[in-house]
Amino acid sequence: MCGIVGYVGQRDCVEFLVQGLRRLEYRGYDSSGLAVLSTPVQMTVVKAAGRIDQMVKRLTTQPARGSTGIAHTRWATHGPATDENAHPHLGGNSTVAVCHNGVIENFRPLRERLEALGYRFRSATDTEVIAHLIANQLEKELADRATLDSATLDSTADQAESDLVDIEPYVEAVRATLPLLRGTYGLAVVFPAVPDLIIAAKLGSPLVVGVGEHEHFLASDASPLVGRVNKIVDIDDHEMVILRPDSLRVITRDHGDRTADVRTLDLQATDVDKAGFEHFMLKEIHEQPETLRNTMRGRLSLEDATAHFGGLNLTPNQLRSVRRIVLTGCGTSWHAGLVGEYLIEEFARIPVEVEYASELRYRNPPLDEGTLVFAITQSGETADTLAALREMKRMGHMTLAISNVVGSSIAKEAGGGIYLHAGPEIGVASTKAFTSQCVALSMLALYFGRMRHLSHAQGTRIIEHLQALPGHVEQALKTDADVRRIAAKYADCRTFLYLGRQFNFPTALEGALKLKEISYLHAEGYPAAEMKHGPIALVDEQTPSVFLVPHGAVFDKVMSNMEEIKARGGPVIAITCEGGSRAADLADDVIVIPTVEDFLQPIVSIIPLQLLAYHIAVLRGCDVDKPRNLAKSVTVE
């Protein structure tokens, strides 16, 4: 949930640390801080509650210079957003500094034990426990190393003496601490006594290393590394990485050292900047025609009238043996799963269940042999989804994933899967990932359908509609001016209802979520027919109802529901398609989108809902890309 960056090399590190934190601010923005090492042995720690600019201001009066450093931007779990609770945290007599992403579930008994040993705590965080544990272990390790020159611990030691420091006690201090921690962590650890060393460790919280010339970088994801390096190494769970300017060592929990698997960083600078848009969210909304093309590229075959996936890692016989599919995810990914349920059952006639990952991980559902579990995730690091996937895998079920991040924990844990290729999504409120997930699920439904009963002609027709989809999304984006006008009309309302049926019921849920996330307004999504089973009690002249009424089998039914709202004085915003004159005559405001097949309506219909949420949030003065209390990647339970 938080963001970590680090650098060890030959250049001054502060500029990279600050820029890296800005690129990771979507992961947490309650507070930030850094620790920079220099020689003679010295550590400068600067941190502040609030956005990164608050910490940067302090750097003007507390300058930090050095060629090794770690930094952190926090999303609070234990303790409020204060200077004291900001990372890095110091252990012992400032012999160690630690940045941490994750949650240590047993921090209270560990804290009590350390307090009994005389360690003084200055924060309310679970992270400070890690710092003191490492300091305690280091004290023991140094006491056991009679050959260690005590001069290297003296505050006046010069660089030549530091180069002679045996780093093994520091490595062992971290290694001995990790088994004591119960929970999740991504750790960056530095020691003033060894100013050219960073130790990182991972369990359930992402970390990646950038490999440069006589320098190494560390980050929670690859975005801070863009423009710095083109080679990266993913850190796996239960691994430690020892970083020095000219060396990279990976230590596994069970098998000792392993060779670092270096891969090419395939991001560009344009992937992590706003490209002239006011906000990342607006940029990502407008990227959707291209991201949909990227998700489909190379995966549709008109010759075979089906989709092809290179990473499912299941044989045709295994896939034909699938008798039930469970789709699991959280938030927006769960909504995409609901779309997938309609798609797969419609095209492939396979029973589908959609489960909240946070519930599935603790349930014991009666899943038969032949059940395939698909985890859906943008980041590939969502803690609940990862835990649910592991539990289903432990029970012997086939597991696959739909993810947007290559090398993520869920992508590695699953038996195979589908990458979205949507590019980095920086805005906290997911937009392009949702539509790419829906397209991936459409192709998956086609794939299973062609394995069973869909004819070649039916498959060809589906592919033709999918290939035309990016153009329809481009047309839907042209509603922006109409949506902005409607947003201004309703921005002061406090409650919104979102109503749709069939494929557009999940769209209603997703539209309501977008509004809640970034404008802080109450919004609820319902199947339109369920409105009269309770939600209609909310209807008044200050409660707009957003109806999804494109043409389809249930058009007349949804129109009847709209009539019921109008009869009670409720304002109606209708999302309809060309030729939808009946909806236009009845609604107070109309947004016209292109006509597409039912199964693609969620992808086109969500565009004006994303824009509506965006413009209302801007008009209300909300921080669109970094909404309060939210972070992009939920890596804690």
C-alpha positions in Angstrom: 0.0 0.0 0.0 3.0 2.3 0.6 5.8 3.2 -1.8 9.5 2.5 -1.4 12.4 3.7 -3.4 16.2 3.3 -2.9 19.5 4.0 -4.5 23.1 2.9 -4.0 25.8 4.0 -6.4 28.1 6.8 -7.1 25.7 9.7 -7.7 23.9 11.9 -5.2 20.7 10.0 -4.5 18.3 12.7 -3.3 17.0 13.8 -6.7 16.1 10.2 -7.6 14.5 9.5 -4.2 12.2 12.6 -4.5 11.3 11.9 -8.1 10.7 8.2 -7.3 8.4 9.1 -4.5 6.4 11.4 -6.7 5.9 8.5 -9.2 4.8 6.3 -6.4 2.6 8.8 -4.6 -0.5 7.0 -5.9 0.5 4.1 -3.5 0.3 6.4 -0.5 0.4 10.0 0.4 -0.3 10.4 4.1 3.4 11.2 4.8 6.8 10.7 3.3 10.5 10.6 4.3 14.0 9.6 3.4 17.2 8.5 4.9 20.5 9.4 3.1 23.9 8.0 4.0 27.2 9.7 3.4 30.8 9.5 4.6 32.2 10.0 7.1 29.6 7.7 8.6 26.5 9.9 8.7 22.8 9.4 8.2 20.4 12.3 7.5 16.7 11.5 8.1 14.0 14.0 6.8 10.3 13.2 7.0 7.0 15.0 7.2 3.3 14.3 7.4 1.2 15.3 4.4 2.1 15.2 0.7 5.6 14.9 -0.6 6.0 18.6 -1.0 6.0 19.0 2.8 9.0 16.7 3.0 10.7 18.5 0.2 10.3 21.8 1.9 12.1 20.4 4.9 15.0 19.4 2.7 15.7 23.1 2.2 16.4 23.6 5.9 17.7 20.0 6.5 19.7 19.3 3.4 20.7 15.7 2.7 23.5 14.6 0.4 24.9 11.1 -0.2 25.1 8.3 -2.7 23.0 5.8 -0.8 19.4 6.3 0.4 16.0 4.9 0.9 12.6 6.8 0.9 9.0 6.1 1.5 5.5 7.5 0.9 3.0 6.2 3.4 -0.6 5.0 3.4 -1.4 4.8 7.1 -2.3 1.4 8.7 -1.0 1.6 12.3 -1.1 5.1 13.7 -2.3 8.4 12.2 -0.4 10.5 9.6 2.1 12.3 11.7 5.8 13.2 11.5 6.6 10.6 14.1 4.8 7.8 12.2 6.4 8.7 8.8 9.1 6.4 7.5 12.0 5.6 7.6 12.0 4.4 11.2 15.2 4.0 13.2 16.3 1.1 15.3 18.5 0.9 18.4 20.7 3.9 18.7 20.0 4.9 15.1 22.1 2.0 13.9 19.6 1.1 11.3 16.9 2.8 9.2 13.9 0.9 7.7 11.2 1.6 5.2 8.3 -0.9 5.1 5.3 -1.6 3.0 2.8 -4.1 4.5 1.4 -5.0 7.9 3.1 -6.9 10.8 0.3 -8.7 12.5 2.2 -9.7 15.6 3.9 -6.3 16.2 2.3 -5.9 19.7 3.9 -8.9 21.4 7.2 -8.0 19.6 6.9 -4.5 20.8 6.3 -5.6 24.4 9.3 -7.9 24.2 11.6 -5.1 22.9 10.3 -2.6 25.4 11.2 -5.1 28.2 14.8 -5.1 26.7 14.9 -1.4 27.0 14.1 -0.3 23.4 12.3 3.1 23.2 9.5 3.5 20.7 8.8 6.9 19.2 5.9 6.0 16.9 2.6 4.1 16.8 3.6 2.1 13.8 4.2 -1.6 13.4 7.3 -0.8 11.3 9.4 0.5 14.2 9.3 -3.0 15.7 11.2 -4.2 12.6 13.9 -1.5 13.0 14.5 -2.4 16.7 14.5 -6.1 16.0 17.2 -5.6 13.3 19.2 -3.4 15.7 18.9 -6.1 18.4 20.0 -8.8 16.1 22.8 -6.7 14.8 24.1 -6.1 18.3 24.2 -9.9 18.8 25.9 -10.5 15.5 28.6 -7.9 16.1 29.3 -9.3 19.5 29.9 -12.7 17.9 32.3 -11.3 15.3 35.5 -10.9 17.2 37.3 -10.1 13.9 35.2 -7.0 13.2 37.4 -3.9 13.5 35.6 -1.7 16.1 36.9 1.4 14.2 34.4 0.8 11.4 31.6 1.6 13.9 33.2 4.8 15.0 31.4 7.9 13.7 34.7 9.3 12.4 35.4 6.3 10.2 36.4 7.3 6.6 35.3 5.7 3.3 38.4 3.5 3.1 37.6 2.0 6.5 33.9 1.5 5.5 35.0 -0.4 2.4 36.6 -2.9 4.7 33.5 -3.6 6.7 32.3 -7.2 6.8 28.7 -6.9 5.7 27.7 -10.4 6.8 26.7 -9.3 10.4 24.3 -6.8 8.8 22.9 -9.4 6.3 22.5 -11.9 9.1 20.7 -9.3 11.3 18.1 -8.8 8.7 17.9 -12.5 7.8 17.4 -13.4 11.5 14.7 -10.8 11.9 12.4 -12.0 9.0 11.2 -15.3 10.6 10.1 -13.3 13.6 7.6 -11.3 11.5 4.1 -12.5 10.9 2.3 -10.6 8.1 3.4 -8.9 4.9 6.4 -6.8 4.1 8.5 -5.1 1.5 11.6 -3.8 3.3 14.4 -1.5 2.5 17.1 -1.4 5.2 20.3 0.8 5.5 23.0 1.0 8.1 25.0 4.2 8.7 28.1 2.0 9.4 28.0 0.6 5.9 27.1 3.6 3.6 27.2 1.6 0.4 24.7 -1.1 1.3 20.9 -1.5 0.9 19.2 -4.8 2.0 15.8 -5.4 0.7 13.3 -8.2 1.5 9.9 -9.2 0.3 6.9 -11.2 1.4 3.5 -10.3 -0.1 4.5 -6.7 -1.0 6.1 -5.9 -4.3 9.7 -4.8 -4.8 11.8 -4.5 -8.0 15.5 -3.7 -8.5 16.9 -1.6 -11.3 20.3 -2.6 -12.6 22.6 0.2 -13.8 26.3 0.9 -14.4 28.0 0.9 -10.9 24.6 1.6 -9.3 21.4 -0.1 -8.3 17.9 1.2 -7.8 15.0 -0.2 -5.6 11.3 0.5 -6.0 7.9 -0.8 -5.1 7.1 -1.0 -8.9 8.9 -0.1 -12.0 7.6 3.4 -12.6 10.4 5.2 -10.7 13.0 3.4 -12.8 11.7 4.6 -16.1 14.4 6.8 -17.7 17.0 5.5 -15.3 17.7 1.9 -16.3 16.4 -0.6 -18.9 17.2 -3.8 -16.9 15.3 -4.9 -13.8 15.1 -7.8 -11.4 11.9 -8.9 -9.7 12.2 -9.9 -6.1 10.1 -12.9 -5.1 8.5 -13.7 -1.8 10.9 -15.0 0.9 13.9 -13.4 -0.8 16.5 -10.9 0.4 18.5 -8.8 -2.0 21.9 -7.3 -1.1 22.6 -4.2 -3.1 25.9 -2.5 -3.5 27.1 -0.2 -6.3 28.8 -3.0 -8.2 27.0 -6.1 -6.9 23.6 -7.6 -6.6 23.0 -10.7 -4.5 19.7 -12.6 -4.2 19.3 -14.9 -1.2 16.3 -17.2 -1.0 14.8 -18.5 2.2 15.1 -22.2 1.4 17.8 -22.5 -1.3 20.5 -20.0 -0.6 21.8 -17.7 -3.3 20.2 -17.7 -6.7 21.2 -16.0 -10.0 19.3 -12.8 -10.5 16.8 -13.1 -13.4 17.3 -9.8 -15.4 14.5 -8.7 -17.7 14.1 -5.7 -19.9 12.0 -2.8 -18.6 9.4 -2.2 -21.3 8.0 1.1 -20.0 8.6 4.6 -21.6 8.6 8.0 -20.1 5.2 8.8 -21.7 3.8 5.8 -19.7 4.4 7.6 -16.4 3.6 11.2 -17.2 0.4 13.1 -17.8 1.1 13.7 -21.5 -0.6 17.2 -21.3 -3.7 16.1 -19.5 -4.7 17.7 -16.2 -4.8 14.4 -14.4 -3.6 10.9 -14.8 -7.2 9.7 -14.6 -8.3 11.8 -17.6 -5.3 10.6 -19.6 -6.1 7.0 -18.8 -9.7 7.4 -19.8 -8.6 8.8 -23.1 -6.0 6.0 -23.6 -8.7 3.3 -23.7 -9.1 2.9 -27.4 -5.4 2.1 -27.6 -5.3 0.0 -24.5 -8.1 -2.1 -25.8 -6.2 -2.6 -29.1 -3.2 -3.7 -27.0 -5.2 -6.2 -25.0 -6.6 -7.8 -28.2 -3.4 -7.5 -30.3 -2.3 -10.9 -31.6 -5.1 -12.8 -29.8 -7.9 -12.9 -32.3 -7.9 -15.3 -35.2 -10.5 -14.8 -38.0 -9.3 -18.0 -39.6 -10.1 -20.1 -36.6 -12.9 -17.8 -35.4 -11.5 -17.9 -31.9 -9.1 -16.2 -29.5 -5.6 -17.5 -28.8 -3.7 -17.1 -25.5 -0.1 -18.0 -25.1 0.1 -18.1 -21.3 -2.8 -20.3 -20.0 -0.4 -23.2 -19.6 -3.2 -25.7 -19.6 -3.7 -28.4 -22.3 -6.8 -28.4 -24.5 -8.0 -31.4 -22.7 -7.7 -29.7 -19.3 -9.6 -26.7 -20.6 -12.3 -28.9 -22.1 -12.6 -30.6 -18.7 -13.6 -27.3 -17.0 -17.1 -27.6 -15.6 -17.2 -24.5 -13.4 -15.3 -21.2 -13.3 -14.8 -19.0 -10.3 -13.8 -15.4 -10.9 -12.4 -13.6 -7.9 -11.2 -10.1 -7.4 -11.8 -6.9 -5.4 -13.4 -3.5 -6.2 -13.3 -2.7 -9.9 -11.8 -6.1 -10.7 -14.8 -7.8 -9.1 -17.1 -5.7 -11.3 -15.2 -6.9 -14.3 -15.8 -10.4 -13.0 -19.5 -9.8 -13.0 -19.3 -8.8 -16.7 -17.3 -12.0 -17.2 -20.0 -14.1 -15.6 -22.5 -12.9 -18.2 -20.1 -13.3 -21.0 -18.9 -16.9 -20.3 -22.3 -18.2 -19.4 -23.7 -16.6 -22.6 -21.0 -17.8 -25.0 -19.7 -21.0 -23.4 -22.6 -22.2 -21.2 -20.2 -22.8 -18.3 -21.5 -22.0 -14.8 -19.6 -19.1 -13.4 -19.5 -17.7 -9.8 -18.0 -14.3 -8.9 -16.5 -14.1 -5.5 -15.1 -11.3 -3.5 -11.5 -12.3 -2.9 -11.7 -11.0 0.7 -14.5 -13.5 1.4 -13.3 -16.4 -0.7 -10.0 -16.6 1.1 -11.8 -17.4 4.4 -14.6 -19.6 2.9 -14.6 -23.3 2.3 -16.9 -23.5 -0.8 -17.8 -26.9 -2.2 -15.9 -26.6 -5.5 -15.9 -29.8 -7.5 -13.1 -31.3 -9.6 -13.1 -29.4 -12.9 -13.3 -26.0 -11.3 -11.1 -23.3 -12.7 -10.3 -20.3 -10.6 -9.5 -17.0 -12.3 -8.0 -14.2 -10.2 -8.6 -10.7 -11.7 -6.3 -7.9 -10.7 -4.8 -4.7 -12.1 -1.7 -4.6 -10.0 -1.2 -8.3 -9.5 -0.4 -7.6 -5.8 -3.8 -7.2 -4.2 -3.4 -9.0 -0.8 -6.9 -10.6 -0.6 -6.8 -11.8 -4.2 -3.4 -13.3 -3.8 -4.5 -15.1 -0.6 -7.6 -16.4 -2.2 -5.7 -17.6 -5.2 -3.2 -19.4 -2.9 -6.0 -21.0 -1.0 -7.7 -22.3 -4.1 -4.4 -23.6 -5.4 -3.8 -25.3 -2.1 -7.1 -27.1 -2.5 -6.0 -28.5 -5.8 -8.0 -26.3 -8.2 -6.6 -25.0 -11.5 -5.7 -21.4 -11.1 -5.2 -18.6 -13.7 -4.9 -14.9 -13.5 -5.8 -11.8 -15.5 -3.3 -9.1 -14.6 -1.8 -5.9 -15.9 1.6 -6.2 -14.4 4.3 -8.5 -15.7 6.2 -10.2 -12.9 3.6 -9.4 -10.2 3.0 -11.8 -7.3 -0.3 -13.0 -8.6 1.0 -13.5 -12.1 3.8 -15.7 -10.7 1.6 -17.6 -8.2 -1.1 -18.5 -10.8 -0.6 -21.5 -13.1 -0.8 -19.2 -16.1 -2.9 -16.3 -17.3 -3.6 -13.3 -19.5 -1.7 -10.0 -19.4 -3.7 -7.0 -20.2 -0.9 -4.9 -21.7 -2.8 -1.7 -20.7 0.3 0.1 -19.5 0.8 1.6 -16.1 -2.4 2.9 -14.4 -1.4 5.7 -12.1 -4.8 7.2 -11.2 -6.1 5.5 -8.1 -9.6 5.1 -9.6 -9.2 2.3 -12.2 -10.5 3.1 -15.7 -8.5 1.5 -18.5 -7.8 -1.6 -16.5 -11.5 -2.2 -16.1 -12.3 -2.0 -19.9 -9.2 -4.1 -20.7 -10.3 -6.7 -18.2 -13.8 -6.8 -19.8 -12.2 -7.3 -23.2 -9.9 -10.1 -21.9 -13.0 -11.8 -20.5 -14.8 -11.4 -23.8 -12.0 -13.1 -25.6 -11.9 -15.8 -22.9 -15.7 -16.4 -23.3 -15.2 -16.7 -27.1 -12.3 -19.1 -26.5 -14.3 -21.4 -24.3 -17.4 -21.0 -26.4 -15.6 -22.2 -29.6 -14.3 -25.2 -27.6 -17.9 -26.2 -27.0 -20.8 -25.1 -29.1 -20.2 -21.7 -30.9 -20.1 -22.1 -34.7 -17.4 -20.7 -36.9 -19.8 -18.0 -38.1 -20.7 -17.0 -34.5 -17.1 -16.8 -33.5 -16.3 -14.7 -36.6 -19.1 -12.3 -35.8 -17.9 -11.9 -32.2 -14.4 -11.1 -33.4 -15.6 -8.5 -35.9 -17.5 -6.7 -33.1 -14.4 -6.8 -30.9 -12.2 -5.4 -33.6 -14.6 -2.5 -34.1 -14.8 -1.8 -30.4 -11.9 0.7 -30.0 -13.5 2.9 -32.7 -16.8 2.9 -30.7 -14.9 3.9 -27.5 -13.3 6.8 -29.4 -16.8 7.9 -30.3 -18.0 7.6 -26.7 -15.1 9.8 -25.6 -16.6 12.6 -27.8 -19.4 12.9 -25.2 -17.0 14.7 -22.9 -18.5 18.2 -23.5 -22.0 16.9 -22.8 -20.9 15.1 -19.7 -19.1 18.2 -18.4 -22.2 20.2 -18.8 -24.3 17.6 -16.9 -21.7 17.3 -14.2 -22.0 21.0 -13.5 -25.7 20.7 -13.2 -25.6 17.9 -10.6 -22.3 18.4 -8.8 -24.0 19.7 -5.6 -26.2 16.7 -5.2 -25.3 14.4 -2.4 -26.7 11.0 -3.5 -26.8 9.3 -7.0 -28.5 6.1 -8.1 -27.0 4.1 -11.0 -29.4 1.7 -12.7 -28.9 -0.9 -15.4 -29.8 -4.5 -16.4 -28.1 -7.6 -17.7 -24.6 -6.7 -19.0 -25.1 -3.1 -17.7 -25.8 -4.0 -14.1 -22.1 -4.4 -13.4 -21.6 -1.1 -15.3 -23.9 0.6 -12.9 -21.9 -0.8 -10.0 -18.7 0.4 -11.5 -20.1 3.9 -12.4 -21.2 4.3 -8.8 -17.9 3.2 -7.4 -16.0 5.7 -9.6 -18.2 8.6 -8.3 -17.7 7.5 -4.7 -14.0 7.0 -5.0 -13.0 10.4 -6.4 -15.9 12.9 -5.5 -16.7 11.5 -2.0 -20.4 11.5 -2.9 -22.7 8.7 -2.0 -23.7 6.5 -4.9 -25.3 3.1 -5.3 -25.6 0.8 -8.3 -28.5 -1.6 -8.7 -30.2 -3.7 -11.3 -32.9 -1.4 -12.5 -35.7 -3.7 -11.6 -34.5 -3.8 -8.0 -35.0 -0.1 -7.6 -38.6 -0.6 -6.5 -37.5 -3.1 -3.8 -36.1 -0.4 -1.6 -33.9 2.2 -3.3 -36.9 4.1 -4.7 -37.4 5.4 -1.2 -34.3 7.6 -1.8 -35.8 9.3 -4.9 -36.4 13.0 -4.6 -35.6 16.1 -6.7 -32.1 16.2 -5.3 -31.2 12.5 -6.1 -30.3 12.0 -9.7 -30.8 8.5 -11.2 -28.3 7.5 -13.9 -30.0 5.0 -16.2 -28.1 2.8 -18.7 -30.6 2.3 -21.5 -28.8 1.3 -24.7 -31.0 -0.8 -27.1 -31.3 -4.4 -26.2 -33.6 -7.2 -25.0 -34.5 -5.3 -21.8 -34.8 -1.8 -23.2 -38.5 -1.6 -22.6 -38.2 -2.9 -19.1 -35.6 -0.3 -18.2 -37.8 2.4 -19.7 -40.6 1.4 -17.4 -38.2 1.7 -14.4 -37.3 5.2 -15.6 -41.0 6.2 -15.8 -41.3 5.2 -12.1 -38.5 7.5 -11.1 -39.9 10.4 -13.1 -43.3 9.9 -11.6 -41.8 10.6 -8.2 -40.0 13.7 -9.2 -36.5 12.3 -9.5 -34.1 13.8 -12.1 -32.9 11.2 -14.7 -29.7 11.1 -16.6 -29.9 8.6 -19.5 -27.0 6.9 -21.2 -28.5 5.7 -24.4 -27.5 5.0 -28.0 -28.3 6.5 -31.4 -32.0 6.4 -32.1 -32.9 6.3 -28.4 -35.6 9.0 -28.8 -37.9 7.5 -26.2 -35.1 7.8 -23.5 -34.3 11.3 -24.7 -37.9 12.4 -24.4 -38.3 11.1 -20.9 -34.9 11.9 -19.3 -33.8 15.3 -18.0 -30.4 14.9 -19.5 -29.1 12.5 -22.2 -25.7 11.2 -23.2 -25.6 9.4 -26.5 -23.1 6.6 -27.1 -22.5 4.3 -30.1 -24.7 1.3 -30.7 -22.8 -2.0 -30.0 -23.8 -5.6 -29.2 -25.1 -6.3 -25.7 -21.9 -8.1 -24.6 -19.8 -5.0 -25.4 -22.1 -2.4 -23.9 -20.3 -2.3 -20.5 -17.1 -1.2 -22.2 -18.8 1.6 -24.1 -21.3 2.6 -21.5 -18.7 3.0 -18.8 -16.9 5.8 -20.7 -19.4 8.6 -19.9 -19.7 7.3 -16.4 -16.0 7.6 -15.9 -16.1 11.1 -17.3 -19.1 12.1 -15.2 -17.2 11.0 -12.0 -14.1 12.9 -13.2 -15.8 16.2 -13.9 -17.9 16.1 -10.8 -14.8 15.5 -8.7 -12.9 18.4 -10.4 -15.9 20.7 -9.9 -15.9 19.8 -6.2 -12.2 20.5 -5.8 -11.3 16.9 -5.1 -7.8 15.4 -5.6 -8.8 13.2 -8.6 -5.6 11.1 -8.9 -5.1 10.7 -5.1 -8.5 10.5 -3.4 -8.5 10.6 0.3 -8.1 7.3 2.3 -7.4 5.3 -0.9 -4.3 3.9 -2.4 -3.8 2.2 -5.8 -2.5 -1.2 -4.8 -4.1 -2.7 -1.7 -1.3 -4.9 -0.4 -2.6 -5.1 3.1 -5.7 -6.9 4.5 
